[in-house]
Amino acid sequence: MEGFLTASWPWYVAGPLIGLFVPLLLLLTGKAFGVSSSLKHTCAATVPGRAEYFRYDWKTSGLWNLLFVVGILLGGVLAVQFLGGGGPTGIAAATKTDLQALGITDFSGLVPPTLFSWSSLTTLPGIVALVIGGFLVGFGARYAGGCTSGHGITGLATMQIPSLIAVVGFFIGGLLTTHLLLPLLL
């Protein structure tokens, strides 16, 4: 059983399971899948009354979302601790070659430490990737009315045109970043 849980599942198994999660969540809770709004609820819970945007009853509208995010984090911790996850990820040989051409040679973790580490905050690529990129992701998620998981899973599963437009935008942004921005930065 442990091998079944720790092995990579093929896309034709994992994809439908994720897709079935959407109607199950809607059926059981009436809520849509997504995590970007959890930051707003966290701010409303920890700094109430400071800004008008955060003055609402987060317990009624956002507690389920906060518990969902805590469950995601807890599930990840449990998987690493008891199922042996958390090692290096499998990266295709062609991707490794492309990254090495850009100067990224350490593939020991989930993300390249060249870009994503405390020491990289003192470099221009690190600042762009962590600070500016993080701000743009957070701003974009709120501006687009949801994150990649919300639009890409719930929005597409419920056939919402705005979600399709958002997902196309996510892919275009990813392609531009990969083929234009990263080579300039590195």
C-alpha positions as CSV (number, residue, x, y, z in Angstrom):
1,M,0.0,0.0,0.0
2,E,2.9,2.4,0.8
3,G,4.3,2.0,-2.6
4,F,1.0,2.9,-4.2
5,L,0.9,6.1,-2.1
6,T,4.5,7.1,-2.7
7,A,4.9,6.3,-6.4
8,S,4.2,9.0,-9.0
9,W,0.7,8.4,-10.5
10,P,0.3,8.8,-14.2
11,W,-1.6,11.8,-15.5
12,Y,-4.6,9.8,-16.6
13,V,-5.1,8.7,-13.0
14,A,-4.2,11.9,-11.1
15,G,-6.0,14.2,-13.4
16,P,-9.4,12.7,-13.2
17,L,-9.0,12.3,-9.4
18,I,-8.3,16.0,-9.1
19,G,-11.2,16.7,-11.5
20,L,-13.6,14.6,-9.3
21,F,-12.5,16.5,-6.3
22,V,-14.3,19.7,-7.6
23,P,-17.8,18.3,-7.7
24,L,-17.3,16.5,-4.4
25,L,-16.2,19.7,-2.7
26,L,-19.1,21.6,-4.2
27,L,-21.5,18.8,-3.2
28,L,-20.3,18.5,0.3
29,T,-19.7,22.1,1.2
30,G,-21.1,24.3,-1.6
31,K,-17.6,25.9,-1.8
32,A,-15.3,26.3,-4.7
33,F,-11.7,25.0,-4.6
34,G,-9.0,27.6,-4.4
35,V,-6.5,28.9,-1.9
36,S,-5.6,32.5,-2.8
37,S,-8.4,34.0,-0.7
38,S,-6.9,32.4,2.4
39,L,-4.4,35.2,2.6
40,K,-7.2,37.7,2.8
41,H,-8.9,35.7,5.5
42,T,-5.6,35.4,7.4
43,C,-5.1,39.1,7.3
44,A,-8.7,39.7,8.4
45,A,-8.2,37.4,11.4
46,T,-4.8,38.7,12.5
47,V,-5.2,42.5,11.9
48,P,-8.9,43.2,12.2
49,G,-10.1,46.7,11.7
50,R,-6.9,48.1,10.3
51,A,-8.1,48.4,6.7
52,E,-11.6,48.5,5.3
53,Y,-10.8,45.7,3.0
54,F,-10.3,43.3,6.0
55,R,-13.4,44.4,7.9
56,Y,-15.7,41.4,7.5
57,D,-16.7,38.3,9.4
58,W,-13.9,36.0,8.2
59,K,-15.2,33.2,10.5
60,T,-18.4,32.9,8.5
61,S,-17.0,33.3,5.0
62,G,-13.4,32.2,5.3
63,L,-12.9,29.7,8.1
64,W,-13.4,26.7,5.9
65,N,-10.8,28.1,3.5
66,L,-8.2,28.6,6.2
67,L,-8.9,25.0,7.5
68,F,-8.5,23.7,4.0
69,V,-5.1,25.4,3.6
70,V,-4.0,24.1,7.0
71,G,-5.1,20.6,5.8
72,I,-2.9,21.0,2.7
73,L,0.1,22.0,4.8
74,L,-0.5,19.2,7.3
75,G,-1.0,16.7,4.6
76,G,2.3,17.7,3.0
77,V,4.1,17.4,6.3
78,L,2.6,14.0,7.1
79,A,3.5,12.7,3.6
80,V,7.1,13.7,4.0
81,Q,7.4,12.3,7.5
82,F,5.5,9.0,7.1
83,L,5.6,8.3,3.3
84,G,9.2,9.4,2.6
85,G,8.4,12.2,0.3
86,G,10.3,15.5,0.1
87,G,13.3,14.3,-1.8
88,P,14.6,15.7,-5.1
89,T,12.0,15.9,-7.8
90,G,12.4,14.2,-11.1
91,I,13.5,16.7,-13.8
92,A,13.7,15.7,-17.4
93,A,17.2,15.5,-18.9
94,A,16.4,18.2,-21.5
95,T,15.2,20.6,-18.8
96,K,18.3,20.0,-16.7
97,T,20.4,20.8,-19.8
98,D,18.5,24.0,-20.4
99,L,18.8,25.1,-16.8
100,Q,22.5,24.2,-16.7
101,A,23.0,26.5,-19.8
102,L,21.4,29.3,-17.7
103,G,23.8,28.6,-14.8
104,I,21.6,26.6,-12.6
105,T,23.4,23.4,-11.6
106,D,22.0,22.4,-8.1
107,F,19.0,20.1,-8.5
108,S,19.1,18.7,-5.0
109,G,15.7,20.1,-3.7
110,L,12.3,21.0,-4.9
111,V,13.4,24.4,-6.3
112,P,16.8,25.6,-7.5
113,P,18.6,27.2,-4.5
114,T,20.3,29.5,-7.1
115,L,17.0,31.4,-7.2
116,F,15.1,30.3,-4.2
117,S,17.1,30.7,-1.0
118,W,17.9,33.3,1.7
119,S,21.3,33.9,0.2
120,S,19.8,34.6,-3.2
121,L,17.9,37.6,-1.8
122,T,21.1,39.6,-2.2
123,T,21.3,38.9,-5.9
124,L,19.3,40.6,-8.7
125,P,17.9,37.3,-10.0
126,G,16.9,36.3,-6.5
127,I,15.2,39.7,-5.8
128,V,13.3,39.5,-9.1
129,A,12.2,35.8,-8.6
130,L,11.3,36.0,-4.9
131,V,10.2,39.6,-4.1
132,I,8.9,41.0,-7.4
133,G,7.7,37.6,-8.6
134,G,5.9,36.9,-5.3
135,F,4.3,40.3,-5.4
136,L,3.1,39.8,-9.0
137,V,1.7,36.4,-8.2
138,G,-0.2,37.7,-5.2
139,F,-1.5,40.7,-7.0
140,G,-2.4,38.8,-10.1
141,A,-4.3,36.2,-8.1
142,R,-6.4,38.8,-6.5
143,Y,-6.8,40.9,-9.7
144,A,-7.8,37.7,-11.6
145,G,-10.3,36.8,-8.9
146,G,-8.5,33.5,-8.1
147,C,-5.3,31.6,-8.3
148,T,-4.1,28.9,-10.7
149,S,-5.7,26.2,-8.7
150,G,-9.0,28.0,-8.4
151,H,-9.3,28.9,-12.1
152,G,-7.5,25.9,-13.5
153,I,-9.3,23.3,-11.5
154,T,-12.7,24.7,-10.3
155,G,-13.2,27.3,-13.0
156,L,-12.4,24.9,-15.9
157,A,-14.4,22.1,-14.3
158,T,-17.4,24.3,-14.0
159,M,-16.8,25.6,-17.6
160,Q,-16.4,29.3,-16.7
161,I,-15.1,31.4,-19.6
162,P,-13.2,33.9,-17.3
163,S,-11.3,30.9,-15.9
164,L,-10.4,29.7,-19.3
165,I,-9.1,33.2,-20.2
166,A,-7.1,33.3,-16.9
167,V,-5.6,29.8,-17.5
168,V,-4.5,30.8,-21.0
169,G,-3.0,33.9,-19.5
170,F,-1.1,31.8,-16.9
171,F,0.4,29.7,-19.7
172,I,1.4,32.7,-21.7
173,G,3.0,34.2,-18.7
174,G,4.8,31.0,-17.9
175,L,6.1,30.7,-21.5
176,L,7.3,34.3,-21.6
177,T,9.0,34.0,-18.2
178,T,10.7,30.7,-19.2
179,H,11.9,31.8,-22.7
180,L,12.4,35.5,-22.3
181,L,12.8,36.6,-18.6
182,L,14.9,33.8,-17.2
183,P,17.5,33.9,-19.9
184,L,17.8,37.7,-19.3
185,L,18.1,37.4,-15.6
186,L,20.5,34.5,-15.5
